[in-house]
Amino acid sequence: MSFVSSQQSLQQLYLEHSGWLNGWLRKRMGCAENAADLAQDTFVRLLAKHREVPSLREPRAYLSTIAHSLLVNHWRRQAIERAYLEALAMQPEPHAPSPETTELIIETLLAIDAMLLRLPAKVREAFLLSQLDGLTYAAIARRLQVSERMIKKYMAQAMLQCLLLAEG
């Protein structure tokens, strides 16, 4: 199917389902403006994958799947931003970073969060126990009921992902 006919299909899909999608998102978000933004983002994602539009058998299920993914990302971003701002507010001498710096920090936190989510559960847990709780490898091994050698492998795997994140 050509790009032109695919764009026509996307336009038809938008005309037939954008109102429904907007309402679906508004119910979940409680905010018409954010719902409209995510609905638009859903169709932008479809536009990027224009070759898939003509073959949709259940467009609302497909649209809601894409929108749900965007919604989860939106909520995760809000939670990370809220946690950062709360931590910043608890600092003894508030040195409010510029909006640009705040945005860079939040984007970095989101990238770290995404990297952690890609790690296998035990690797992630071992890494967090080491980095956030300051546990020794032996203590982590006991807690996770694996050998200390396995913890070293987990940590190497997590550290490699940290390095890849730093390079990217």
VENLIN-V648672 format. One record per residue. RES is the residue in three letters. PSI is psi as a letter, one per 40 degrees, with the letter a starting at -180 (none if undefined). Layout:
res,psi
RES,PSI
RES,PSI
This chain:
res,psi
MET,h
SER,i
PHE,d
VAL,d
SER,d
SER,d
GLN,d
GLN,d
SER,d
LEU,d
GLN,d
GLN,d
LEU,d
TYR,d
LEU,d
GLU,d
HIS,e
SER,d
GLY,d
TRP,d
LEU,d
ASN,d
GLY,d
TRP,d
LEU,d
ARG,d
LYS,d
ARG,d
MET,d
GLY,e
CYS,h
ALA,d
GLU,d
ASN,d
ALA,d
ALA,d
ASP,d
LEU,d
ALA,d
GLN,d
ASP,d
THR,d
PHE,d
VAL,d
ARG,d
LEU,d
LEU,d
ALA,d
LYS,f
HIS,d
ARG,e
GLU,d
VAL,d
PRO,d
SER,e
LEU,h
ARG,d
GLU,g
PRO,d
ARG,d
ALA,d
TYR,d
LEU,d
SER,d
THR,d
ILE,d
ALA,d
HIS,d
SER,d
LEU,d
LEU,d
VAL,d
ASN,d
HIS,d
TRP,d
ARG,d
ARG,d
GLN,d
ALA,d
ILE,d
GLU,d
ARG,d
ALA,d
TYR,d
LEU,d
GLU,d
ALA,d
LEU,d
ALA,d
MET,e
GLN,i
PRO,d
GLU,h
PRO,h
HIS,g
ALA,h
PRO,i
SER,i
PRO,d
GLU,d
THR,d
THR,d
GLU,d
LEU,d
ILE,d
ILE,d
GLU,d
THR,d
LEU,d
LEU,d
ALA,d
ILE,d
ASP,d
ALA,d
MET,d
LEU,d
LEU,d
ARG,e
LEU,i
PRO,i
ALA,d
LYS,d
VAL,d
ARG,d
GLU,d
ALA,d
PHE,d
LEU,d
LEU,d
SER,d
GLN,d
LEU,d
ASP,e
GLY,f
LEU,i
THR,i
TYR,d
ALA,d
ALA,d
ILE,d
ALA,d
ARG,d
ARG,d
LEU,e
GLN,f
VAL,i
SER,i
GLU,d
ARG,d
MET,d
ILE,d
LYS,d
LYS,d
TYR,d
MET,d
ALA,d
GLN,d
ALA,d
MET,d
LEU,d
GLN,d
CYS,d
LEU,d
LEU,d
LEU,d
ALA,d
GLU,d
GLY,none
